C-alpha cells in the first residue's frame, strides 16, 4: 500500500532513494541534528541509502513508517516524520521528526505532526502515541504541547548522546 498523507502546504510520503542527497546535505546542519537519532552527522549518501532500505523493510513488516516531509509547492524534501516501535497488541507507537532550518517556525512541522497523528489513530487504530525528547530541545517540547501532547515523565540522565547526558522527557497523546 502506497502511503501518502496530504495536508495544506506539505505532504508526507514514503522516502525514496532519490532523497539520499537531501538527507546527506541536511545531516551536515548541526542545528537540525543536534537532538536527532535518525541522522547523526556525518551521514553519508551510502548511509542514507542503507537507512532508506531499512525504512522500506520496516514498513513492509508493519513496525515503522518513515515519511519524507515534502513541500507541495516545490516538491522539495524538507524534513522527516516517523512513527516507530508500533505495538499493535497495546495499540501504541512513538513519533520522531526533524525539519530543515529554512522552514522551521512556519507551522509545517505542526501540520506534519497532525497528519501522522491522524494516520496513527485512524488508519492504524492506535490508542496512544508518545514522543521522547531531550530536556534541552525546547522547540520540540513547545510543538508537542501545542499539538495536544502532555508531559508524562522525565527520565533523568537516561541518554548519553554526542558526549553528554540528557534527561528524556516523555510526552504522550491519547486518541480521545
N, C-alpha and C positions, 0 to 999 in steps of 0.2 A: 504494500500500500504506500503510495507516494504521499508523504505528509507535507502539506503546505498550509501555513496559518497566516491569513491576511488581516492586516489592520488598516488604519487610515494612511499612515506615512511609511510603514515598514511591513515586511512580511518575514516570517520565519520559515526557512526552507532547509531541507537536508544539506549538509556540507557536501561539496563537490571537490574532486581533485583539482579543478581549476582555481580553487580557493587557496591552494598552498602558498602562493606568493604573497597574498594579502595577509595570511596568518603569520607567515615568517616576518613580514615587514612590521606588523603591529606588535609582534613579540619583542621587537627592539625598543619599544617605548616603555621605559621603566615605570611611568605613571600608570600605565594600563596593567602591567604585570606585577605590580608591587604586592598585590594580595591575591593573585590568582594561581591556582594549582595547575590549571589546564594548559597554559602556555608559558611555562617558566623559561625565561631567556637564558642563553641563546636558543632559539627554537628554529632549527634549520628546515629547509624545504623537505629534506628526506624525513625528518621527524614529523613534519606536518602531514606528509603522505601516509606514514605509518599510523598517525593519530586518526586521520580520516578513515582509513581502512578499519581501524578498531571501532570507530563510531558506527560504521555500517554493519559490522558484525554484531555489536551490542543492540542495535535497533532490530535486527533480524531475530535476536534472542529475546527481545522484549524487555530488556533490563535497563536500557537507557535510550534517550532521544537527545541528540545534539543538533541544534539548529543554527544556521548562519542567520544573522540579522541583516537583511538586505533592504537598502533604501529603495522604495518603489520608484522614485523619480529617476535615479541614475543606475539602478540595479547593482549598486556597489555594495560589497560586503563590508559592514561597519562594526561588526561585533559577533558575539556568540551567546547563546542561551541554551542551557541544558536541563534536562530532567533525568536524574540518575538514581541509582540504588532503588529502583522501583520494586516495591514489595507488594506483590499482588494479593497475598494472603491477608496482610494487615492494611492494605489499601493506602499506602503512603509512599512518598518519594522525596528526594532532595533536589533543589534547584541550584544553579550557579549561572553566572553571567559576567560579561565584560563588554565594554563599548569603547570604540576608538575616541580619543580625546576631542577631536574636531566636532563630534556630535553629542557630547555629554551636555547635560543641562537643558536639553530641548524636549524632554518628555518622551524620547524614543525608547529608553530602557523601560520606563513605566508601561508604555504601550506593549512592548515585547513581553514583559512580565505578566500583564493581564491576558495576553494571548496564550501564554503557556499555562497559566492557572486555569483558564477556560478549557484548554486541551486536557490537562490532568484531571480536572474534576468531572468534565462532561464525557469526554471520549474514553479516558482510561478508568473512569469511575472511582477515582481516589477519594479518600475522606480527609486526608491531611497531606500538606506539603510543607517541608521545612527548608530553611536556609541556614548555613553555617558561615558566619563571617568573623573576621578578626576584629578584636576590640578597637583597633586603630582605624578601621575602614568606616569612617563616619558617613561618607556619601551613600554607601550600600545600606547602612543601618537606616538612614533617613528615607531612602527609597522603599525599603521593605515596610517601614512603619506607615508611609503614605499609601501603600498598596493594601494595607489591612493586616499585615503580619504583626504578631505580638511577640515581644521578647519573653522567652520562656526560661532561659537559664544562661549561666556563664560557667564555662569550664576553664578554670584558672590554669595558666601555663600548659595548655593542652597540646599546642602545636609548636614544634621547633621548625622554623621556616626561614630560609635565607639568613642563617646565622643569628637568629634571635627567637625568643619565646613570645608566643602570642596566647592571649585568652581567646577561646572560641565562644562567640555569642550564638546561641541557638534561637532562631526565630521560627515560628510556626503559624500556619493559617489553616483553618478548617473549612470544609466545603460549605457548611451552613454558617 
